Amino acid sequence: MDWTVTIAKKAQKQIGRLPQQVKKNLLALIREIEVAGPVRGNWPNYSSLGKNRHHCHIKKGRPTYVSVWEVKDKNIKLVEVTYAGTHEKAPY
């Protein structure tokens, strides 16, 4: 069974301001989470931010863009992207 990935309202606004290539990378990350789950050790600078929060870089360089997601429910396999933007403003 695949995971369901939702995007928080605040993250939707952030995604709208991202460069096109960063949006493509984020979409690839979301698809990968849907298929393989929230633990994405194959992405650059991936780390767990606690029990149910994760983050990784979706574009390296200057500026660096990151994505933060949270497992909302393991039983029904629900993940929510809570942040997508520059590394400097990331909530961690």
Sine and cosine of phi, psi and omega as CSV:
sin_phi,cos_phi,sin_psi,cos_psi,sin_omega,cos_omega
0.00,0.00,0.73,-0.68,-0.01,-1.00
-0.98,0.19,0.33,-0.94,0.07,-1.00
-1.00,0.07,0.53,-0.85,0.10,-0.99
-0.99,-0.17,0.79,-0.61,-0.01,-1.00
-0.92,-0.40,0.83,-0.55,0.09,-1.00
-0.94,-0.35,0.28,-0.96,0.00,-1.00
-0.84,-0.54,0.83,-0.56,0.02,-1.00
-0.88,0.48,0.46,-0.89,-0.04,-1.00
-0.84,0.54,-0.69,0.73,0.01,-1.00
-0.89,0.45,-0.65,0.76,0.02,-1.00
-0.92,0.39,-0.55,0.84,0.04,-1.00
-0.87,0.49,-0.67,0.74,0.03,-1.00
-0.91,0.42,-0.65,0.76,0.00,-1.00
-0.90,0.44,-0.66,0.75,-0.01,-1.00
-0.89,0.46,-0.59,0.81,0.02,-1.00
-0.88,0.47,-0.42,0.91,-0.02,-1.00
-0.99,-0.11,-0.01,1.00,-0.04,-1.00
-0.98,0.20,0.49,-0.87,0.12,-0.99
-0.88,0.47,0.41,-0.91,-0.10,-0.99
-0.84,0.54,-0.71,0.70,-0.03,-1.00
-0.90,0.43,-0.59,0.80,0.01,-1.00
-0.92,0.38,-0.62,0.79,0.07,-1.00
-0.88,0.48,-0.67,0.74,0.02,-1.00
-0.89,0.46,-0.68,0.74,0.03,-1.00
-0.90,0.44,-0.66,0.75,0.02,-1.00
-0.90,0.43,-0.66,0.75,0.04,-1.00
-0.88,0.47,-0.64,0.76,0.05,-1.00
-0.90,0.44,-0.65,0.76,0.04,-1.00
-0.89,0.45,-0.71,0.71,-0.01,-1.00
-0.88,0.47,-0.69,0.73,0.03,-1.00
-0.88,0.48,-0.65,0.76,0.00,-1.00
-0.92,0.40,-0.64,0.77,0.05,-1.00
-0.89,0.46,-0.67,0.75,0.01,-1.00
-0.87,0.50,-0.64,0.77,-0.07,-1.00
-0.99,0.10,-0.71,0.70,-0.18,-0.98
-0.94,-0.34,-0.07,1.00,0.03,-1.00
0.99,-0.17,0.10,-1.00,-0.15,-0.99
-0.97,0.23,-0.29,0.96,0.00,-1.00
-1.00,0.08,0.96,-0.29,-0.11,-0.99
-0.88,-0.47,0.93,0.37,-0.03,-1.00
-0.91,0.41,-0.23,0.97,-0.01,-1.00
-1.00,0.07,-0.04,1.00,0.03,-1.00
-1.00,-0.07,0.50,-0.86,-0.05,-1.00
-0.87,0.49,0.70,-0.71,0.06,-1.00
0.82,0.57,0.51,0.86,0.08,-1.00
-0.90,0.43,0.64,-0.77,0.16,-0.99
-0.39,-0.92,0.40,-0.92,0.09,-1.00
-1.00,0.07,0.68,-0.73,-0.01,-1.00
-0.96,-0.28,0.43,0.90,-0.06,-1.00
0.69,-0.72,-0.29,-0.96,-0.11,-0.99
-0.89,0.46,-0.72,0.69,-0.11,-0.99
-0.82,-0.57,0.19,0.98,-0.01,-1.00
-0.92,-0.40,0.58,-0.81,-0.04,-1.00
-0.65,-0.76,0.35,-0.94,0.10,-0.99
-0.47,-0.88,0.35,-0.94,0.13,-0.99
-0.36,-0.93,0.26,-0.97,0.06,-1.00
-0.99,0.11,0.73,-0.68,0.07,-1.00
-0.97,-0.23,-0.18,0.98,0.16,-0.99
-0.39,-0.92,0.83,-0.56,0.05,-1.00
-1.00,0.06,0.16,-0.99,0.04,-1.00
0.97,-0.24,-0.40,-0.92,0.00,-1.00
-0.86,-0.51,0.87,-0.49,-0.14,0.99
-0.98,0.20,0.42,-0.91,0.08,-1.00
-1.00,0.05,0.73,-0.69,0.04,-1.00
-0.95,-0.32,0.64,-0.77,-0.02,-1.00
-0.77,-0.63,0.30,-0.96,0.11,-0.99
-0.77,-0.64,0.63,-0.78,0.04,-1.00
-0.84,-0.55,0.74,-0.68,0.04,-1.00
-0.69,-0.72,0.36,-0.93,-0.09,-1.00
-0.72,-0.69,0.69,-0.72,0.07,-1.00
-0.98,0.18,0.90,-0.45,-0.02,-1.00
-1.00,0.06,-0.61,0.79,-0.02,-1.00
-0.45,-0.89,0.90,-0.43,-0.01,-1.00
-0.96,0.28,-0.48,0.88,-0.04,-1.00
-0.93,0.36,-0.69,0.73,0.01,-1.00
-0.99,-0.15,0.09,1.00,0.06,-1.00
0.85,0.53,0.90,0.43,-0.02,-1.00
-0.89,-0.46,0.81,-0.59,0.02,-1.00
-0.82,-0.57,0.61,-0.79,0.04,-1.00
-0.83,-0.56,0.80,-0.60,0.11,-0.99
-0.98,0.22,0.85,-0.52,-0.08,-1.00
-0.96,-0.28,-0.28,0.96,-0.01,-1.00
-0.43,-0.90,0.64,-0.77,0.12,-0.99
-0.53,-0.85,0.93,-0.38,-0.04,-1.00
0.06,-1.00,-0.35,-0.94,-0.07,-1.00
-0.95,0.32,0.44,-0.90,-0.02,-1.00
-0.88,0.47,-0.59,0.81,-0.08,-1.00
-0.89,0.46,-0.53,0.85,-0.08,-1.00
-0.98,-0.22,0.12,0.99,-0.06,-1.00
-0.91,0.42,0.64,-0.77,-0.05,-1.00
-1.00,0.09,0.91,0.41,0.08,-1.00
-0.49,-0.87,0.00,0.00,0.00,0.00
